[in-house]
Amino acid sequence: MLAKLALEDGTVFTGKAFGAKVVSQGEVVFNTSMTGYQEILTDPSYKGQIVAMTYPQIGNYGINQDDAESDKPQVEGFIVRELSQLSSNFRATGDLNHYLEKAGIPGIEGIDTRALVRRLRIRGAMRGTLACGECDDQKLIRQALDSPSMEGLDLAKAVMPVKMYAWDLGFTNELVHYIPEKKPTHHVVALDFGMKQNILRCLVRIGCKVTVMPGNASASEILAQNPDGIFISNGPGDPAAVTYGIQTLKELIEKKPIFGICLGHQLLGLACGASTFKLKFGHRGANHPVLNIKTKKVEITTQNHGFAVATQDLPTDLEPTHVNLNDNTLEGMRHRKKPVISVQYHPESSAGPHDSGYLFEQFRDMMG
């Protein structure tokens, strides 16, 4: 069956359909990772987005139960140059095509992904429509134009849990040991705005009892759990639209040690008086170089974000700690007076390099 990807600028790509035979809209973005497609598909931060992979062949090692970062795929659509017809891995329990079909998510293969990515790099991330079957190009373009812009959009409410729960699962693969295992010594409340599960595994690994709460929980509800520290998760959408989270963090900064990742980093910045802006095409991949300003070491990092904290009006209470070596955007910061740290990238990896696991240990030391 034919499939079409129509962008808001009028560009239409025609390829072959896989996954669910449906029509979907979202912001079209690209990811430069060579592997880790299941982690990408199940990362709640991709809610509202159609993801294109730059690596030419995707799906060759299938799907398994261990690599998911949430309970289901979260993307609006998936774009690959070539869908592998062979799933060869001893852990595989299924293939990518049927995985997306069961989840109701459309895919397209056989298009020139290099041309698509080049257009997104030049023009910026764009709204798009992904449709399977014979479709009218102009109709698909109009649907893309009618879909909501990512700016001003609060998508965290669509992926955060509805109620509080406990998490006690650490690393399950004996070959994964990039964070030293510690006995439980601290209690952490993790505010979930669309959290990757490997973050929770890392918190358990450093010796934390973890209570997960929805991102819209109030400061009083969080403090009632009597945590030693508070973690602020990643998530989708425009951070400036998550006004409830910003207000809660304003109240919590004075009370407990805090560690934020990705959207959590942006929300902490906004709570402290900084501003955020939308990147032209975002940072998405597993190979982004980041400089630790204090140690002068370069960390290769996993990233997935379309917004960033602005540096030109950064409040004096916030000190930059990490910077992106590709475009000099802010990748980390700390509060000069309070035990508060955050990074824009993903130190929990999954999938990606393990250079930044030390940040979880730094959080544990702050609580101590």
C-alpha positions in Angstrom: 0.0 0.0 0.0 1.2 3.5 -0.8 1.9 6.0 1.9 2.4 9.8 1.8 4.1 12.3 4.0 2.9 15.8 3.4 4.7 18.8 5.0 3.1 22.2 5.8 5.4 23.8 3.2 3.8 21.8 0.4 6.4 19.1 0.0 5.0 15.6 -0.4 7.0 12.3 -0.1 5.5 9.1 -1.5 6.6 5.7 -0.2 5.3 2.3 1.1 3.1 2.0 4.1 3.8 -0.2 7.2 2.4 -0.3 10.7 -1.2 0.8 11.1 -3.0 1.9 7.9 -4.3 5.2 9.4 -3.8 9.0 9.0 -1.9 10.9 11.6 -0.6 14.5 12.1 2.3 15.8 14.1 5.5 17.8 14.1 8.0 16.1 11.8 11.5 15.7 13.4 14.5 13.6 12.8 16.7 11.4 15.1 20.4 10.6 14.2 20.7 7.5 16.3 21.9 4.3 14.6 20.1 2.0 17.1 17.6 2.4 19.9 14.5 2.7 17.7 12.3 1.0 20.3 13.5 3.4 23.1 12.7 6.3 20.7 9.3 5.0 19.8 8.3 4.5 23.5 9.8 7.8 24.8 6.8 9.9 25.9 8.8 13.1 25.0 7.9 12.2 21.3 4.2 12.6 21.9 2.8 14.8 19.1 5.7 14.1 16.7 6.3 12.1 13.6 9.9 10.8 13.8 12.3 10.2 10.9 15.4 8.1 11.4 18.5 9.1 9.6 20.1 5.7 9.7 19.1 3.9 6.5 17.9 0.5 7.8 15.7 0.2 10.8 14.0 -2.8 12.5 16.8 -5.4 12.0 16.9 -6.5 15.6 13.2 -6.6 16.2 11.2 -5.6 19.3 11.6 -7.0 22.8 10.1 -6.4 26.2 13.2 -5.0 27.9 13.9 -1.9 25.7 10.6 -0.1 26.1 10.7 3.3 27.9 7.0 3.3 28.6 4.0 0.9 28.3 3.4 1.7 24.6 4.7 3.6 21.5 4.2 7.3 21.9 5.1 8.8 18.5 2.4 9.9 16.0 4.2 8.3 13.1 7.5 6.7 12.0 9.6 7.4 8.9 12.5 5.1 7.7 14.5 4.7 4.5 14.2 0.9 4.6 12.2 -1.3 7.0 14.2 -4.5 7.6 12.2 -7.6 6.7 14.4 -9.7 9.1 14.3 -9.4 12.9 17.5 -11.1 14.0 18.2 -11.0 17.8 18.0 -13.5 20.6 15.9 -11.1 22.6 13.4 -10.3 19.9 9.7 -11.2 20.6 8.3 -9.5 17.5 9.0 -7.2 14.5 8.7 -3.5 14.1 5.9 -3.6 11.5 3.4 -5.5 13.7 4.5 -3.6 16.8 3.4 -0.3 15.2 0.3 -1.9 13.6 -0.9 -3.2 17.0 -0.3 0.3 18.6 -2.3 2.1 15.8 0.7 4.1 14.6 1.4 4.6 10.8 4.8 4.2 9.2 6.3 5.1 5.8 9.4 3.6 4.2 11.1 4.0 0.9 11.3 7.8 0.8 14.5 9.8 0.5 15.1 10.4 4.2 18.3 12.4 3.4 16.2 14.9 1.3 13.6 15.1 4.1 16.2 15.7 6.8 18.0 18.3 4.7 14.7 20.2 4.2 14.0 20.0 8.0 17.5 21.3 8.7 17.0 24.2 6.3 13.4 25.1 7.0 13.1 23.8 10.5 10.8 21.2 12.1 7.4 21.3 10.3 3.9 20.1 10.9 3.1 17.1 8.7 0.5 14.5 7.8 1.3 10.8 7.4 -1.3 8.9 5.5 -1.6 5.3 4.1 -3.5 4.6 0.8 -4.3 6.8 -2.2 -4.7 10.3 -0.9 -5.0 13.7 -2.4 -1.8 15.7 -1.9 -3.5 19.1 -1.3 -5.9 17.6 1.2 -2.9 16.2 3.2 -1.1 19.5 3.1 -4.2 21.3 4.4 -4.5 18.8 7.2 -0.9 19.5 8.2 -1.5 23.2 8.2 -4.6 22.8 10.3 -2.8 20.7 13.0 -1.6 22.5 16.1 1.8 24.1 16.4 4.2 22.7 19.0 4.7 26.2 20.5 2.2 26.8 23.3 1.2 23.2 23.4 1.0 21.3 26.7 1.4 17.6 25.9 2.6 16.5 29.3 -1.0 16.0 30.5 -1.5 13.5 27.8 1.3 11.2 29.0 1.7 11.7 32.7 0.3 9.1 35.1 -3.2 9.6 36.6 -2.1 8.6 40.1 0.9 8.1 42.4 2.7 4.7 42.5 6.0 3.2 43.8 8.9 2.0 41.7 11.5 -0.4 43.0 13.0 -2.0 39.8 16.7 -1.3 39.1 18.9 -2.5 36.2 17.7 -6.0 35.1 20.6 -6.7 32.7 23.7 -7.9 34.4 25.8 -6.4 31.7 24.6 -2.9 32.5 26.6 -1.4 35.3 27.5 2.2 34.4 26.2 3.4 37.7 27.5 1.8 40.9 24.8 0.0 42.9 24.1 1.5 46.3 21.9 0.3 49.2 18.6 2.2 49.7 19.3 5.3 51.8 17.0 8.1 50.4 13.4 8.6 49.4 12.8 10.5 46.1 9.6 11.8 44.7 9.8 11.7 40.9 7.4 14.1 39.2 6.4 12.5 35.9 5.7 14.8 33.0 6.3 11.9 30.5 9.2 10.0 32.1 11.5 7.4 30.5 11.6 4.3 32.7 15.3 4.0 32.7 15.5 7.2 34.8 13.6 5.4 37.5 16.0 2.4 37.2 18.9 4.8 37.7 17.3 6.4 40.8 16.9 2.9 42.3 20.4 2.0 41.3 21.9 5.0 43.3 20.0 3.9 46.4 16.6 5.5 46.3 13.2 4.5 47.3 11.1 6.1 44.5 7.6 7.4 44.6 6.3 8.5 41.2 3.7 11.3 41.2 1.8 13.0 38.3 3.4 16.2 37.0 0.4 18.1 38.0 0.7 17.2 41.7 0.7 20.2 44.1 3.7 21.2 46.2 1.8 20.2 49.4 1.0 16.8 48.0 4.6 16.2 47.1 6.0 17.4 50.5 3.4 15.3 52.3 5.5 12.3 51.1 8.4 13.6 53.1 11.0 13.0 50.4 14.8 13.6 50.7 14.9 14.9 47.2 12.7 15.6 44.2 13.3 14.6 40.6 11.7 16.4 37.7 11.3 14.3 34.5 11.5 14.8 30.8 8.3 15.2 28.8 6.7 16.5 25.5 5.5 19.9 24.3 6.3 23.5 25.1 7.6 24.0 28.7 6.2 27.5 28.9 2.7 25.9 28.6 3.2 23.8 31.7 2.3 26.6 34.0 1.1 24.3 36.8 4.5 22.6 36.9 6.4 25.9 36.9 4.3 27.2 39.9 4.9 24.0 41.8 8.6 24.2 41.3 8.7 27.8 42.6 7.4 26.5 45.9 9.6 23.4 46.0 13.0 25.1 45.2 13.1 26.5 48.7 12.3 23.2 50.4 14.2 20.2 48.9 17.2 19.1 46.8 16.0 18.9 43.1 17.4 17.3 40.0 15.7 17.9 36.6 16.3 16.3 33.1 15.2 17.7 29.7 11.7 19.2 30.3 12.5 19.2 34.0 15.5 21.3 33.2 13.4 23.8 31.2 10.7 24.0 33.9 13.3 24.7 36.6 14.8 27.4 34.5 11.3 29.0 34.0 10.6 28.7 37.7 13.8 30.6 38.5 13.0 33.4 36.1 14.7 32.2 32.9 13.1 32.0 29.5 12.9 29.2 26.9 12.8 29.3 23.1 12.1 26.8 20.3 15.1 25.4 18.5 15.0 25.4 14.7 15.0 21.6 14.3 15.9 20.4 17.8 18.5 18.0 19.2 17.6 14.3 18.8 20.2 11.5 18.7 22.7 9.6 20.8 25.9 11.3 19.7 25.7 15.0 20.8 28.9 16.4 22.4 28.5 18.4 25.6 31.2 20.2 27.6 31.2 20.0 31.4 32.4 23.5 32.1 33.9 22.7 35.5 35.9 19.5 34.5 36.5 20.5 30.9 35.6 17.0 29.9 33.4 16.3 26.8 30.5 14.0 27.3 28.8 12.2 24.3 25.1 12.4 25.2 21.7 11.2 24.3 19.3 14.0 23.5 15.7 14.6 22.6 14.3 18.2 22.8 12.9 20.9 20.7 13.1 23.7 23.2 16.0 25.2 25.2 16.7 27.5 28.1 17.9 30.9 26.9 21.4 32.0 28.1 21.2 35.7 27.3 18.8 36.5 30.2 19.8 33.7 32.6 19.1 34.9 36.2 22.2 35.5 38.3 21.1 32.7 40.7 21.6 30.1 37.9 25.1 29.1 36.9 25.7 27.3 33.5 27.4 23.9 34.1 27.2 22.3 30.6 27.2 23.6 27.1 26.4 22.0 23.7 29.5 22.0 21.5 27.4 21.9 18.3 25.5 25.2 18.8 26.6 26.5 22.2 23.1 26.1 23.7 22.7 25.6 27.5 22.9 21.9 28.4 23.1 22.1 32.2 22.9 24.5 35.1 22.9 24.7 38.9 21.4 27.1 41.5 24.1 29.1 43.2 22.3 29.2 46.5 20.1 26.1 46.6 20.7 22.3 46.1 19.2 22.4 42.6 20.8 21.0 39.4 19.5 20.1 35.9 20.6 19.0 32.5 19.0 19.3 29.1 20.3 16.0 27.8 19.6 12.4 29.0 22.2 11.0 31.4 20.1 7.8 31.9 20.9 6.9 28.2 18.8 4.0 27.0 19.7 4.0 24.3 23.0 5.8 24.1 26.4 6.5 25.7 26.9 6.2 29.5 29.2 9.2 29.9 26.9 11.2 32.2 25.7 8.6 34.8 27.6 10.5 37.4 24.9 13.1 37.6 22.6 10.6 39.4 25.4 10.1 42.0 25.7 13.9 42.3 22.0 14.1 43.1 22.4 11.4 45.8 25.3 13.4 47.3 23.1 16.5 47.4 20.4 14.7 49.4 23.1 13.4 51.8 
